[in-house]
Amino acid sequence: MTATSPLTRRAVFAQAWPIMLGQASVPLVGIVDTAVIGRTGDATALAGVALGATIITLVFWTFGFLRMGMTGLTAQAHGSGDRAEVDALLLRALALGLGLGFVLLAISWPIREAALAIMSGTPAVDDEASGYMQGRFLGAPAALAVYAINGWLLGLGRTREALALQIAMNVANMGLDIWFVWGMGLGAYGVGLGTACAEGIALLLGLLIVGRVAGANILALVSRTPRSLLTDRARLGKLFAVNRDIMIRTVALLILFTWFANAGARLGAATLAANHVLLQFVSFAAFILDAFAFTAEERVGSAYGKGDRDRFMRAIRLTGEFSLLSGALLALAFFILGGPLIDFLTTDAEVREVARTYLPFAALIPLIGMPSYMMDGVFIGTTRGRALRNAGGAATTLYIALDLLLRPYDNTGAWIAMTASYLLRAGGLALYFPALLKDIRQTRAPKSA
C-alpha cells in the first residue's frame, strides 16, 4: 500500500518499475504478433492482423473505463481509508466486466461485419481481419474482467502483483500465437485465438492474486461485503458517471487511432502494413510512459482523496520528471535502432521501405506525446471524467479536420496529423487544470512527503 508512504523519487521509481516491465511486455506481444505473421512474407495477412487489431482495440477499449475508472476510484477510497468501498469497487467492476464481455461475444458477428464494411480494406485483407477478430472475441469476457482487476491493483499501488499478472498473460499469449500460427498453420485466426486463450489464463491468475491482496478468495470477498454497500445508489451513481465520461473519452481516442489506420488502408496494403509496424514503436513508447502515468494516477488520486494539495503537486512533479526523461530516451533509441527493428518485424521489401520513410514521425511521438500521458494520469487519478471526455472529444475532432486538410500529402499528412493529436490532447486537459487545483483544499503535507 502506498497511501501514506514517502513521496520521493526513489519511492516513485520503486512503484513505477514493475508497471514499466509489465507494460513493456504488452507491446512485445504486439511485436511478436506482427513478427509471427510478418515473417511469413504475406503482406496481406499482416495487413489483415493490423486492421483486425485496430477494430478489436476500438471495441474492447470502449470499456477501458473498467481499468481507468477503477484506478482513480480505488486510489481515492484507499486514500480516505474506506476499506469496505475498496472491496466493493472490485466486485462491482468484475460483475460489470464479465457481463459486458459476454454481450460482446454474443453480438461479435454483426460487429465484425459492420466494422469491416466501414473500413477501407481490400476483400483479401478483410478476410484475414475477420479471422483474427473471430479468435479475439472469444476472450472478451476474460479481457474486460482483467481490466477491472488491473485497475484495482494499480489503485492500491500493488504494482508488483499487476506486473506478475501482465507478464503471465503476455508470455502465454506469445507462446500460444507461435504455436497456433507456425505450429498449426491457423494464420491470422491463430493470432487472435492465442490472445483470447491467454486472457482466460490471466483471469484465473488474477482472481488468485485478488485473494492474496484482499486476504480472502473471491467467494469470501463477496460474502463479507454488505449487499447494501454493493448496491448503494450514490456510489453506483458516481461509478457510472465517471465510467460514462471516461468511456466517451476512450471512444473518441479510439476513433482517432481507427481513423489513422483507415488512412493507411486507403493508401494500400503496403502502407497499412508499414504504419502498423511503426505503431508497434508508438505502442511500446506508450506503455513505458504509462508506467509513470499509472503511478501518477495512484499517487495523485490518493493525495486528492486526502485533500493534500502539497502532496498532489509533488506527485505530479516527480512522475513528470521520470516521464520526460523516458520520452527523450525512447525517441533517441527509435532514431538509432528503428531501421533494424523494421527489418526484423517484416521481410516484405515494400513494407520495409515505406516504414523507414515514416520512421522519424514514430520516433518523435514519445517526446511530443509525453505531456498527454501525464495529464491523462492526473485526471484519471482524480476521476475528472468530464474534463477527460471534453478534451478527448475536442482533440479527436480537430485531428480529423487536420487529417482531411492534409489529405493531398498522403501518408506524410496522416503522420503529421497523428503527431499533432498528442499536443491537442495535452492542451485540452491543461485548460482544466486550474479548476482541478482549486478543488483541493490546502493541508499540511506529512513530514515523510
Steps between C-alpha positions, in 0.01 A plus 500: 500500500628849417239739636728615784841399368769764440465688174857508373668426167613167638144412606352610168749291303450200730128519425545567128758240397271196538237681290770585247606137464141380480402770255811443288394139456164608355639653179748213484195280447394725214852484362494118519157495334636720224820298463321162502286611206749743344778244468275274295550762227124539453430876496125436465489293819705763683268775379202288610637462852570875505144583397342241730711609797395861444132404504536275805684775686217740415236254624674370813646832614158658475474336843845612612328692780502167686876556539524879506195581710588222744850633561384849591202392711701233683787739570261758644317243714831362623636849569195581713527168690172349372600130479144376453455719194832376360364143508162604364658684207674181387185290518293756311761531226548122464127446460479783249802378302382140471149608406614740230748243368232237446283757324789578263551130432131456422493783245852451361389402148304819421778708657759338271291543188406861574857600587649346187233664285603839636874447461685533170669159477505278192293176500812291563606719795145496637499117500818489707372770736171314549685183600716688750195667657309173519775361721533812713132530585512161674704667774277805548354408844843416643662807342254747654514328841881525494467873428310531829754297698792700361331830580431388857858384557645823358265708713640327808856552383549122469714534194700180549184291501382685188839425343468128573154490345604693191814298434321167547235601247751630249733199520201271449386718210835488322537125542148425384529732198813324382343157553173585324660682204829322432411167660137457393486734199194692623623833363333821615229303683774327700639836615158605626428163663836500678426837657149388607637189672766708677231735631317204652818388673553854629151515650557183702835626624353844571235355729771318694696826535187682616454239772855553621473881505152510658573225752206293375412314182242649268208305651594604853538857379146492366373357830667758721396803295158638606241484222384849596848631418517322165169648393531843667337738253731794564816292456360325193400837360856631540642181346280522193545876460880471505494192277261662251723801450819294480330267252406792275856632524643157422271453201606839368869409518440156352317663211811711454726194470247316285482799268880489473495128416231560240716774346768238447253248361383763249859524370544126444601181681871590513435837666249346742751230594787751533296730722409199716869415537576859608208499741678220686768760582233747610329233711826403667566864591144546623519206736834615643370854554181355648712355783544852637149607402356203694721587795369855478142367499551322834717768663289792381174316575612417852608861566171622357305263727692637801461861387878555507588762239875499570521123455283529189738747333809306607357182348450676167850648503685178587311277258532769232879508534526126438253519212695776322829312532342179372342675202833650395687168533234311305508754217878470477485119504243491220708729280807278547345152501184551297637375169622160624179451699290563188705238315440253782125558506438448129680338205289675235727744312225753419372507857855550627556793266178677596558444871853644485369809319261587784713378792592858611136572585468189715833578668390852600169397654642382839643846566215703353234276653644484852288789641177339377574177689582688818187717481292188446648353818418810703140524383431125520639490854267779605211342303439821306294324236338811358836664425633177346186466288503856370873514433499161326205589282647834400841348421346234277282751317794732433720205398247381240469852361879527476528159333242595239682827437827312447358225275686635191827404676395133531677307780716798595186696576357209697809485724513878548139495620567203729802670658303821553218309670718443808550874543125554461425246775745654747387853422134418553561355847734786595205737468323310781797480736451834683145402597621160624764663717246733658291202612774358722499651845841595632622287790833461667700240310619199704861519614588193294397680182 
